[in-house]
Amino acid sequence: QVQLVESGGGLVQPGGSLRLSCSASGFSLDSKTIGWFRQAPGKEREGVACISNTDGETYVPDSVKGRFTISRDNAKNRFYLQMDSLKPEDTAVYYCAADHSDWYQFFLLDTHEFDYWGQGTQVTVSS
């Protein structure tokens, strides 16, 4: 089966940390741009991080810069999102995705345009 599966979500206090993982099966993440999106109730989908395997270029938006870090382990066909200093506004369902597009185009794609898209994992930041 070809799929991406997220894990690592849960409930965390403000200021806390979580580490999300995305495991790929049925295909290789090599030579693909990979990244993370989030969707909160009543809000638009937001890209939070991406990284290219061609040159290691990464991008994170200002909303999470300095707090979220993306990394990949191609040997394990898996990538991660380390989230530190979490805020209540970070509460959302987090999705991982992979695509053949360049990293700078990644956040511009519609959901249906991605080569691969995960099922999501809930992250709740609350006191």
C-alpha atoms as one frame of an Amber mdcrd trajectory, in Angstrom:
protein
   0.000   0.000   0.000   1.272   3.460  -0.916   0.759   5.839   1.973   2.098
   8.395   4.430   1.299   7.928   8.116   1.736  10.620  10.769   2.321   9.911
  14.440   3.392  11.719  17.598   0.502  14.091  18.139  -1.215  14.639  21.457
  -1.981  17.086  24.223   0.764  19.392  25.465   0.961  22.421  27.738   1.858
  25.834  26.315   5.624  26.109  26.081   6.000  22.370  25.705   7.351  20.277
  22.852   6.199  17.517  20.534   7.949  15.550  17.830   5.869  14.376  14.887
   6.991  11.707  12.481   5.840  10.764   9.004   6.529   7.279   7.693   6.327
   6.449   4.003   5.508   3.025   2.633   5.215   1.766  -0.913   7.435   4.499
  -2.330  10.704   6.282  -1.628  11.032   9.808  -0.261  14.298  10.227  -2.133
  14.342  13.168  -4.552  11.053  14.493  -3.194  10.215  17.684  -1.417   8.541
  16.785   1.855   6.805  18.886   4.449   4.073  19.540   6.945   0.760  21.382
   6.885  -1.800  22.092   9.562  -5.529  22.715   9.566  -7.381  24.261  12.500
 -11.173  24.622  12.754 -12.337  27.750  10.954  -8.896  28.442   9.498  -7.232
  27.913   6.153  -4.661  25.222   5.623  -1.199  26.484   6.517   2.176  25.127
   5.479   4.554  24.983   8.443   7.745  23.435   7.081   9.303  21.808   4.031
  12.675  20.455   2.989  14.173  19.406  -0.340  16.311  16.300  -0.787  18.129
  17.775  -3.781  20.108  20.371  -1.850  18.730  20.298   1.690  16.999  23.653
   1.320  14.381  24.260   4.014  11.640  26.763   4.577   9.444  27.635   7.543
   7.011  30.553   7.686   7.300  33.370  10.189   4.464  31.940  12.266   6.639
  29.014  13.384  10.180  30.174  12.600  12.557  29.504  15.455  10.159  27.006
  17.031   9.587  24.295  14.406  12.356  22.279  12.781  11.953  19.833   9.909
  14.368  16.986   9.246  14.480  13.850   7.136  16.030  10.412   7.322  15.992
   8.936   3.845  17.562   5.689   5.056  14.449   5.096   7.171  12.089   6.608
   4.593  10.789   8.938   7.278  10.766  12.604   8.189  10.017  14.630  11.289
   8.705  17.863  12.688  10.180  18.992  15.996   7.876  21.537  17.633   9.157
  23.582  20.553   7.720  26.487  22.541   4.226  25.475  21.502   1.402  27.985
  21.680  -2.384  27.501  21.844  -2.644  28.824  18.279  -0.569  25.839  17.141
  -3.540  23.583  17.904  -4.536  21.834  14.675  -4.528  18.602  12.764  -1.059
  18.201  11.267  -0.562  16.507   7.914   2.583  15.358   6.183   2.956  15.475
   2.419   5.446  14.671  -0.327   5.700  15.908  -3.894   8.032  16.041  -6.869
   7.803  19.839  -7.024  10.573  22.217  -5.997  10.575  23.282  -2.372   9.655
  26.882  -3.172   6.462  25.726  -4.895   5.447  23.264  -2.199   3.168  25.528
  -0.169   1.401  26.765  -3.310  -0.095  23.389  -4.202  -3.711  22.494  -3.582
  -4.305  19.385  -1.500  -5.352  17.282  -4.488  -2.175  18.224  -6.372   0.224
  16.548  -3.947   1.695  13.209  -4.938   1.186  11.921  -1.380  -0.804  13.175
   1.582  -1.196  11.692   5.049  -4.232  11.138   7.264  -3.258  13.655   9.933
  -2.469  13.676  13.635  -4.083  15.942  16.231  -1.944  18.401  18.168  -3.646
  20.221  21.041  -1.848  22.924  23.018  -3.814  23.859  26.109  -3.345  24.609
  29.779
